[in-house]
Amino acid sequence: MTAVHLKINNMDVTAEAGDTILEAASKAGIHIPTLCYLKDITKSGACRVCLVEVKRGRSLLSACTTPVSEGMEVFTNSERALRGRRNSVELIMSNHNKNCLSCKRNQNCELQTLCEELGIRENHFEGEHTEASFDDFSYGIVRDTSKCVLCGRCIETCKKVQGLGVLGFENRGFKTIVAPVYNLSFAAVNCMQCGQCVINCPVGALTEKEAINDVVAALNDPNKTVIVQTAPAVRASLGEEFGMPIGTRVTGKMTAALRRCGFDRVYDTNFGADLTIMEEGNELLGRLTNGGTLPMFTSCSPGWIRYIEFEYPELLPHLSTSKSPHMMLGAICKSYWAQRKGIDPKDIYVVSIMPCIAKKSEIERPECKTTEYKDVDAVLTTRECARLIKMFGIDFNELPDEDFDGDLLGEYTGAGVIFGASGGVMEAALRTVKQQLDGKKLEKVDFEACRGMEGVKEAEIDLNGTKIWIAITSSMTAAKPLLEEVKAGTSKYTFIEVMGCPGGCINGGGQSIVPSRIKNGKLGYGYKNLRMKALYDEDVIKEIRVSSDNPQIQDLYRDYLETPGSELAEELLHTSYSQKERFKVFE
C-alpha cells in the first residue's frame, strides 16, 4: 500500500492511501469521537460528531468520511473543531428524551459519554420534539424513538450484517423516525430478533424486553422450585458488566452470584449442549445411512431459525429437528429431573441466562411445549443477569468461585463450552460422531478448521473412511451464498452450522455492549476474539471433552431416554418448523 504522510495535531503520522482521517488518527493513538460510525458497516458522517479542522479548509470535515492526502494538516481539538462538535451534539440532544437515570443504557450510552467529554451541561437548543413511537409488542426487542438519534447504525447493521433491511427511515424532515416499514411493530415483520441492532445502537432507542420482574416474582414464590441455567457464552461476557476486562471468564463467580440470588439449582446449559450433540449427531448419522435430506443444518440459533422460516421456507427439511440446548435442558428439568426429585412440573420455573435476545421468542414457540408447560419459563440476557445481580446487592467481584450444582444435570464437557463460538457446535458434533464411527477414543479432539472468525469456514472430514464436507457460517449475509447453493441443488456439503450473529453467541444481541469507538484501527478492541478465547480456554481444562463421554448424559439415556432418537427423546428433545408470514398487519 502507498504510504501517505500527514500531520494530526502537529504530530507526524503515516497512513495508508485510502485511509480516512478517523482511521489514521486511531492508528496513531489519537481519539476522535464518533456516533454514527461503525467500522465496516457505516460511515455516513451524518451525525457530524467527528468534525475536524483541516488547514486551509473552508469548512469543518467529518473525519470518518474524509480520506487522508499527502501533506494534510489536521486539527482534532482546535477551538473551531470543538465548537462544531459541541454544536452537533447539542442539536442531537435537543430532540432526545433525557430520562438518563432510568434508561437501561445509563453509564453505557455513547451520547451520554459524548456530553461528558465535551462538557455539555445545558440545553441550548430547546423546542418541539419529534412525535415518538414506542413498540414493545415483540417478545424480544423494545423500540423507543424518543431516544433515537437517527444515526442509522441499526438500519445498516440489519441490512449489511443480516441482509434483511427490516429497519429504515420513515417520514421526512423533523418527523423522521427509524422503524420497520409503515412504522409496524417488530412483531409484525420478518425480524430475526437477533438483537444485532440493539448492541449496535449507541443509545437506549433499542433494548431487550426485560423479564427481571417475572424472575424476581418466581424467586419469591414459596411454591416454586426455580432452576437457572447459563449459556456458555455468558461466562465470557458477564464480567464486563462489573468492570472486568473483555474476555474475562467468570464461570465460578457467575455461579456463586446466581446461587446468592436465591435460585434453587444452578445448572450449566452445557449439559443441554452435550445432549444436543447426542441427538443432532444421531440425526446426522441417520440421514447419512438412510438417505435423509442433506446437507443438514444446525438448529441451535433461534435467530437463524426465524430467518429460514421467513426467507427460505423451502429449505426447512434440511434443518435438524433437535431443540436448542437450553430448551432441551428445560424439557429434561420438567420431566426426568422432576420425576427424580418428586416435584410436580407445574411447580418448576426454569430461567435461562442467554447471550441471545431471540431466545425470548423461542420459549414462546408452541412447537417447543413438551407438555402443557413451557420448557423454559423466562429468558434473561447477559445484561439482565448483571442487573439482577446488582439489584440484589451482590458484590460480584469479591465472590469466591463456586461450582454448578452437580446432581443429575450438573456435569458438562469441553465440547459443550465451545457452543458459544462460531464453529463450536460443529466441532462438538464432530468429536462425538467421529469417535462413534471410529469405534475408539479420539486421540485428537481439536478440529482447528472449525475455529476462527471467517464468514465461511469449510473442511473435508474423514469419518472412518467416509469423507464429508462441512461448512460453518455466522450472520445471514455470510450464510446466504451457502443457502442459495443448497436451494439450487449444487451444495457439496453434508453438514452446515449456521449461527445468527457474527462470530456466534459470544457476539449475541444480549451480550455486554462494547463501545463502538475504534482503537488501533479495530472495533471494540477485538472483543469477539477475546471472548472466543475464554471459551476455548475452558474447553482445554475440562477433563472430559467429548459429549458422549459425559457420565450424566450416559445415565440419562440408560435410566430414562434409552437411546438418542428414541420415542421419548423425540417427544422431549425435538421440534418442528414452519413457514412464517413476512408481514402481518394487526387490526
C-alpha positions in Angstrom: 0.0 0.0 0.0 1.1 3.5 -0.7 2.2 5.5 2.4 0.6 8.9 3.0 2.3 11.4 5.3 0.3 13.9 7.2 0.2 15.8 10.5 -2.5 15.4 13.1 -2.4 17.9 15.9 1.2 18.8 14.8 2.3 15.2 15.1 3.8 13.4 12.1 1.5 10.5 11.1 2.0 7.8 8.4 -1.2 6.3 7.0 -2.2 4.2 4.0 -3.7 5.5 0.9 -7.5 5.2 1.2 -7.5 5.6 5.0 -9.9 8.2 6.4 -8.7 10.8 8.9 -10.5 8.8 11.6 -8.6 5.6 10.7 -5.3 7.4 10.5 -5.9 9.1 13.9 -6.9 5.9 15.5 -3.8 4.1 14.4 -1.7 6.9 15.8 -3.5 6.7 19.1 -5.5 9.9 18.7 -9.1 9.7 19.7 -11.8 11.4 17.6 -15.3 10.9 19.0 -18.0 9.3 16.7 -21.6 8.4 16.9 -23.0 7.2 13.6 -19.8 5.5 12.6 -19.5 1.6 12.7 -16.4 0.1 11.3 -17.1 -1.9 8.1 -20.8 -1.2 8.4 -21.5 2.6 8.1 -19.5 5.8 7.9 -22.1 8.3 6.6 -20.8 11.3 8.6 -24.4 12.2 9.2 -24.1 12.9 12.9 -21.3 15.5 12.5 -19.7 14.4 15.8 -16.3 13.6 14.3 -15.8 17.1 12.9 -12.1 18.1 12.5 -10.4 21.2 11.1 -8.0 20.8 8.1 -5.5 23.6 7.5 -6.7 26.0 4.8 -10.1 24.2 4.7 -13.2 26.3 4.2 -15.3 24.2 6.5 -15.0 21.5 9.1 -14.9 18.0 7.7 -16.2 14.7 9.1 -13.2 12.5 9.9 -15.0 9.2 9.2 -15.6 10.1 5.5 -12.7 12.3 4.6 -9.7 10.5 3.1 -6.2 11.5 4.0 -3.9 13.2 1.5 -0.2 13.8 1.3 0.9 16.8 3.4 -2.6 17.2 5.0 -2.6 19.0 8.4 -5.4 18.1 10.7 -6.5 19.6 14.0 -8.9 17.4 16.0 -9.1 19.7 19.1 -8.9 23.2 17.7 -11.4 25.7 19.1 -13.3 25.6 15.8 -13.5 21.8 15.8 -14.6 21.5 19.4 -17.2 24.2 18.9 -18.6 22.5 15.8 -18.6 19.1 17.5 -20.3 20.5 20.6 -23.0 22.2 18.5 -23.7 18.9 16.7 -24.2 17.0 20.0 -26.3 19.8 21.5 -28.6 19.7 18.4 -28.9 15.9 18.8 -29.7 16.4 22.5 -32.4 18.9 21.7 -34.6 16.2 20.3 -33.7 13.5 22.8 -35.5 12.0 25.7 -33.2 12.8 28.6 -34.5 10.4 31.2 -31.0 9.1 31.6 -31.3 7.9 35.2 -34.0 5.4 34.4 -32.6 4.4 31.0 -31.1 0.9 30.6 -28.1 2.4 28.8 -27.3 4.8 31.7 -23.5 4.9 32.1 -23.1 2.9 28.9 -24.6 5.4 26.5 -22.4 6.8 23.7 -24.4 10.1 23.7 -24.0 10.4 27.4 -20.3 9.8 27.1 -20.0 12.5 24.4 -21.8 15.0 26.6 -19.4 14.3 29.4 -16.3 14.5 27.2 -17.5 17.8 25.6 -18.6 19.3 28.8 -22.2 19.8 27.7 -24.2 20.7 30.8 -27.1 22.9 29.5 -29.8 22.7 26.8 -29.0 25.5 24.4 -31.5 24.4 21.8 -34.9 23.9 23.4 -38.0 23.4 21.3 -40.5 20.9 20.0 -39.7 17.2 20.0 -40.5 14.7 17.1 -43.6 12.7 17.9 -42.4 9.4 19.4 -43.3 5.8 18.7 -43.0 3.0 21.3 -43.1 -0.6 20.3 -42.9 -3.4 22.8 -45.2 -5.9 21.1 -42.5 -8.4 20.2 -41.1 -10.9 22.7 -37.6 -9.7 22.4 -37.0 -6.1 21.3 -38.3 -2.7 22.5 -38.1 0.4 20.2 -38.4 3.8 21.7 -37.9 6.6 19.1 -37.9 9.3 21.7 -34.3 8.2 22.4 -33.3 7.7 18.8 -30.6 9.9 17.4 -31.1 8.9 13.7 -27.6 7.7 13.4 -28.7 4.9 11.1 -26.4 2.3 12.7 -29.3 -0.2 13.3 -30.5 0.3 9.7 -27.1 -0.5 8.2 -26.5 -3.4 10.7 -29.7 -5.1 9.7 -29.0 -4.6 6.0 -25.3 -5.4 5.9 -25.0 -8.0 8.7 -28.2 -9.9 8.2 -29.2 -8.8 4.7 -32.8 -8.1 5.8 -33.3 -4.3 5.9 -36.1 -4.6 8.4 -35.5 -1.1 9.6 -35.4 2.2 7.7 -36.0 5.9 7.9 -39.8 6.6 7.9 -41.2 10.1 7.1 -39.2 13.2 6.3 -37.6 16.2 7.9 -38.5 16.8 11.5 -40.9 13.9 11.5 -38.3 11.3 10.6 -38.1 8.2 12.8 -36.4 4.8 12.5 -38.9 2.0 12.2 -39.9 -1.1 10.3 -41.9 -0.4 7.1 -45.1 1.7 7.8 -43.9 2.0 11.4 -45.1 -1.5 12.1 -44.0 -3.4 15.2 -41.0 -5.8 15.2 -43.7 -8.4 15.9 -45.3 -7.8 12.5 -42.3 -8.0 10.2 -39.7 -10.6 9.2 -37.3 -9.7 12.1 -34.9 -12.3 13.3 -35.0 -10.9 16.8 -31.2 -11.4 16.8 -30.6 -8.1 18.6 -27.6 -7.0 16.5 -29.5 -3.7 16.1 -29.7 -3.5 19.9 -25.9 -4.0 20.6 -25.1 -1.5 17.8 -27.5 1.2 18.9 -25.4 3.9 20.7 -28.3 4.9 23.0 -31.4 3.4 24.6 -33.6 3.6 21.5 -33.4 -0.2 21.0 -33.3 -2.5 24.1 -34.2 -6.1 25.1 -37.6 -6.7 26.6 -36.9 -7.2 30.2 -38.1 -10.2 32.2 -36.3 -9.5 35.5 -39.6 -8.7 37.4 -41.0 -12.1 36.4 -37.9 -13.9 37.7 -37.9 -12.0 40.9 -41.6 -12.9 41.5 -40.8 -16.6 40.9 -37.8 -16.4 43.3 -40.1 -15.1 46.0 -42.9 -17.7 45.4 -42.5 -20.3 48.1 -44.4 -22.8 45.9 -41.9 -22.6 43.0 -38.6 -24.5 42.6 -36.6 -22.1 40.5 -33.9 -23.5 38.3 -31.4 -21.3 36.4 -29.2 -22.4 33.6 -26.4 -20.3 31.9 -25.3 -20.5 28.3 -21.6 -21.0 27.6 -21.1 -17.5 26.0 -22.4 -15.7 29.1 -19.3 -16.6 31.2 -17.1 -14.8 28.6 -19.0 -11.6 28.7 -20.8 -11.1 32.1 -17.6 -9.8 33.8 -17.6 -6.8 31.5 -20.8 -5.6 33.3 -18.7 -5.4 36.5 -15.7 -3.6 35.1 -13.6 -6.7 34.2 -11.5 -6.8 31.0 -13.2 -8.1 27.9 -12.8 -11.9 27.7 -12.5 -12.5 31.4 -14.0 -15.9 32.1 -16.2 -15.7 35.3 -17.8 -19.2 35.4 -17.2 -19.6 39.2 -18.3 -16.1 40.2 -21.4 -16.2 38.0 -22.4 -19.5 39.7 -21.9 -18.0 43.1 -23.8 -14.9 42.3 -26.8 -16.8 41.0 -26.9 -19.0 44.0 -26.9 -15.9 46.2 -29.8 -14.6 44.2 -31.9 -17.5 45.6 -32.1 -19.9 42.7 -32.8 -23.5 44.0 -30.5 -25.1 41.4 -27.8 -23.5 39.3 -27.0 -25.6 36.2 -25.0 -25.1 33.1 -26.7 -25.1 29.7 -23.6 -27.0 28.6 -25.3 -30.2 29.8 -28.0 -29.3 27.3 -25.3 -28.8 24.7 -23.9 -32.2 25.3 -27.5 -33.6 25.0 -28.0 -31.7 21.8 -24.9 -33.3 20.3 -26.2 -36.7 21.1 -29.5 -36.1 19.4 -28.2 -34.0 16.5 -25.2 -36.3 15.9 -27.6 -39.3 15.8 -29.8 -37.4 13.4 -26.9 -36.7 11.1 -25.8 -40.3 11.1 -29.4 -41.4 10.4 -29.5 -39.1 7.4 -26.2 -40.3 6.1 -27.1 -44.0 6.3 -30.8 -43.8 5.4 -30.7 -41.3 2.6 -32.2 -38.4 4.5 -32.2 -34.8 3.5 -28.7 -33.4 3.1 -27.0 -31.1 3.9 -28.3 -30.9 7.4 -28.4 -27.5 9.1 -27.8 -27.0 12.8 -30.8 -25.7 14.7 -29.3 -24.1 17.9 -29.7 -20.5 16.9 -33.3 -19.2 17.2 -32.5 -16.1 15.1 -31.3 -18.3 12.3 -34.5 -20.4 12.7 -36.7 -17.3 12.3 -34.7 -16.3 9.2 -35.1 -19.6 7.4 -38.8 -19.7 8.2 -39.3 -16.2 6.7 -36.8 -16.2 3.9 -36.1 -19.8 2.8 -39.1 -22.0 3.9 -38.4 -24.4 1.1 -35.2 -25.4 2.9 -36.8 -26.3 6.2 -36.4 -30.1 5.6 -32.7 -29.5 5.8 -32.9 -28.3 9.4 -32.1 -30.6 12.3 -35.2 -31.1 14.4 -33.2 -31.0 17.6 -34.2 -28.3 20.0 -31.6 -25.8 21.1 -29.6 -26.7 24.3 -31.4 -24.6 26.8 -34.8 -25.9 25.5 -33.6 -29.4 25.9 -32.4 -28.8 29.4 -35.7 -27.1 30.3 -37.6 -30.1 29.0 -35.5 -32.5 31.0 -35.9 -30.4 34.1 -39.6 -30.7 33.9 -39.6 -34.4 33.1 -36.6 -36.5 34.2 -35.4 -34.2 36.9 -39.0 -33.6 38.2 -39.6 -37.3 38.5 -36.3 -38.0 40.3 -36.9 -35.1 42.7 -40.6 -35.8 43.2 -41.7 -32.3 42.2 -44.7 -31.5 40.1 -43.6 -29.9 36.8 -46.1 -27.1 37.3 -44.1 -26.0 40.4 -40.8 -25.8 38.5 -39.8 -22.5 37.0 -36.8 -22.6 34.6 -34.8 -19.5 33.9 -32.3 -19.3 31.1 -29.4 -16.8 31.1 -28.7 -16.3 27.5 -26.4 -14.2 25.2 -29.3 -14.0 22.8 -32.5 -11.9 22.5 -34.1 -14.3 20.1 -34.3 -16.9 22.9 -37.1 -14.8 24.4 -39.3 -15.6 21.4 -38.0 -19.1 21.2 -39.5 -20.1 24.5 -42.9 -18.9 23.3 -43.0 -21.2 20.3 -46.0 -23.6 20.6 -43.8 -26.3 18.9 -41.5 -26.1 21.9 -44.0 -27.0 24.6 -43.2 -30.6 25.6 -46.3 -30.9 27.8 -48.9 -28.3 28.9 -46.0 -26.3 30.3 -43.3 -24.3 28.6 -39.9 -25.9 28.5 -38.3 -22.6 29.7 -40.3 -20.0 31.6 -38.1 -16.9 31.3 -35.0 -15.8 29.5 -32.6 -13.1 30.8 -29.9 -11.7 28.6 -26.3 -11.4 29.9 -27.1 -7.7 30.6 -30.3 -8.5 32.5 -28.4 -11.1 34.6 -26.0 -8.4 35.6 -28.8 -6.0 36.5 -30.4 -8.8 38.6 -27.2 -9.4 40.5 -26.7 -5.6 41.1 -30.4 -5.3 42.2 -29.8 -8.0 44.8 -26.8 -6.0 46.2 -24.2 -8.7 45.4 -20.6 -7.7 45.2 -19.7 -9.8 42.1 -16.0 -9.0 42.0 -15.5 -10.2 45.6 -17.3 -13.5 45.2 -15.4 -16.8 45.6 -15.5 -19.2 42.7 -18.2 -21.9 43.1 -19.2 -25.0 41.1 -22.5 -25.6 39.4 -24.9 -27.9 41.3 -23.8 -31.5 40.5 -26.9 -33.6 40.9 -28.3 -35.3 37.8 -27.7 -32.5 35.3 -24.5 -30.9 36.6 -21.7 -32.4 34.5 -20.7 -30.9 31.2 -17.8 -31.4 28.8 -15.5 -29.1 27.0 -17.5 -29.8 23.8 -20.5 -28.1 25.5 -18.5 -25.0 26.4 -17.4 -24.2 22.8 -21.0 -24.0 21.6 -20.8 -20.3 22.3 -18.3 -19.6 19.5 -18.9 -19.9 15.7 -17.8 -23.4 14.8 -18.2 -24.7 18.3 -21.4 -26.7 17.5 -19.8 -28.3 14.5 -16.6 -29.2 16.4 -18.5 -30.6 19.3 -20.6 -32.7 16.9 -17.5 -34.0 15.0 -15.9 -35.1 18.2 -18.8 -37.4 19.1 -19.7 -38.5 15.6 -16.1 -39.4 14.7 -15.5 -41.2 17.9 -18.6 -43.2 17.5 -17.9 -44.1 13.9 -14.2 -44.8 14.5 -15.1 -47.1 17.4 -12.4 -45.8 19.7 -11.4 -42.8 21.8 -10.3 -39.8 19.8 -6.5 -39.3 20.0 -7.0 -35.6 19.0 -10.3 -33.9 19.9 -9.4 -30.5 18.4 -10.8 -29.6 15.0 -8.9 -26.4 14.2 -10.6 -25.9 10.8 -13.8 -25.2 12.7 -12.3 -22.2 14.6 -11.9 -18.5 13.7 -13.9 -15.5 12.7 -14.1 -16.0 8.9 -17.5 -15.5 7.4 -17.5 -19.1 6.0 -15.2 -21.9 7.1 -15.1 -25.3 5.4 -13.2 -28.6 5.7 -13.3 -32.1 4.5 -13.6 -34.6 7.3 -12.8 -38.3 7.3 -15.4 -40.3 9.3 -13.9 -43.8 9.4 -13.4 -43.9 5.6 -16.5 -41.8 4.7 -15.4 -38.3 3.7 -17.8 -35.4 4.1 -17.6 -31.7 3.6 -18.7 -29.4 6.4 -19.3 -25.6 6.4 -19.6 -23.1 9.2 -21.1 -19.6 8.9 -22.4 -16.9 11.1 -24.6 -13.9 10.1 -27.1 -14.2 7.3 -25.2 -12.2 4.7 -22.4 -14.8 5.1 -24.9 -17.7 5.1 -26.9 -16.6 2.1 -24.5 -17.9 -0.6 -24.5 -21.3 1.1 -28.3 -21.3 1.2 -28.5 -20.4 -2.4 -26.3 -23.4 -3.3 -28.5 -25.7 -1.3 -31.6 -24.2 -2.9 -30.0 -24.7 -6.4 -29.0 -28.3 -5.6 -25.3 -27.6 -6.1 -24.1 -27.8 -2.5 -21.2 -30.2 -1.8 -21.7 -30.1 2.0 -23.1 -32.7 4.3 -23.4 -30.7 7.5 -23.6 -26.9 7.8 -23.5 -24.9 11.1 -25.4 -21.6 10.9 -25.4 -19.1 13.7 -27.5 -15.9 13.5 -24.9 -13.5 15.0 -21.5 -12.7 13.6 -19.0 -14.8 15.5 -21.7 -16.8 17.2 -23.2 -16.5 20.6 -20.2 -14.6 22.0 -21.5 -11.7 20.0 -25.1 -12.3 20.6 -27.6 -9.5 20.9 -28.0 -10.0 24.6 -24.3 -9.8 25.4 -22.5 -6.9 27.1 -22.4 -3.9 24.8 -18.9 -2.9 23.7 -18.4 0.8 22.9 -18.2 1.4 19.1 -15.1 3.6 19.2 -12.1 2.2 17.4 -8.6 1.7 18.9 -5.6 0.9 16.7 -8.0 0.7 13.8 -10.0 -2.1 15.4 -13.6 -2.0 16.5 -14.1 -2.8 20.2 -10.5 -3.9 20.8 -11.1 -7.3 19.1 -13.7 -8.3 21.7 -15.1 -11.3 19.8 -11.7 -13.0 19.7 -11.1 -12.3 23.4 -14.5 -13.9 24.3 -13.9 -16.8 22.0 -10.5 -17.5 23.6 -12.2 -17.6 27.1 -14.4 -20.5 25.9 -11.6 -22.5 24.3 -9.5 -22.0 27.4 -12.3 -23.6 29.5 -12.6 -26.4 27.0 -8.9 -27.3 27.3 -9.1 -27.6 31.1 -12.1 -29.9 31.2 -11.2 -33.5 31.9 -13.9 -34.7 29.5 -14.1 -33.0 26.1 -16.4 -35.3 24.1 -20.2 -35.0 24.7 -20.9 -38.8 24.5 -18.4 -39.3 27.4 -20.4 -37.2 29.8 -21.3 -39.8 32.6 -24.5 -38.0 33.5 -25.6 -37.9 29.8 -24.9 -41.7 29.8 -27.0 -42.1 32.9 -29.9 -40.0 31.4 -30.1 -42.3 28.4 -29.7 -45.5 30.4 -32.2 -44.6 33.1 -34.8 -42.6 31.1 -34.4 -41.8 27.4 -32.9 -45.2 26.3 -31.2 -44.1 23.1 -30.7 -41.0 21.0 -33.7 -40.6 18.8 -36.0 -42.8 20.9 -39.7 -42.2 21.0 -39.3 -40.3 24.3 -36.3 -38.4 23.1 -38.3 -37.3 20.0 -41.1 -36.2 22.2 -39.0 -34.2 24.6 -36.0 -33.0 22.6 -37.1 -32.5 19.1 -39.4 -30.0 17.4 -40.7 -28.8 14.1 -40.6 -25.6 12.0 -43.0 -23.9 9.5 -43.1 -21.1 7.0 -43.9 -17.7 8.6 -45.6 -14.6 7.1 -43.2 -11.8 6.2 -45.6 -9.0 7.2 -48.6 -9.1 9.4 -50.7 -6.0 9.9 -52.7 -6.2 13.1 -56.3 -5.0 13.0 
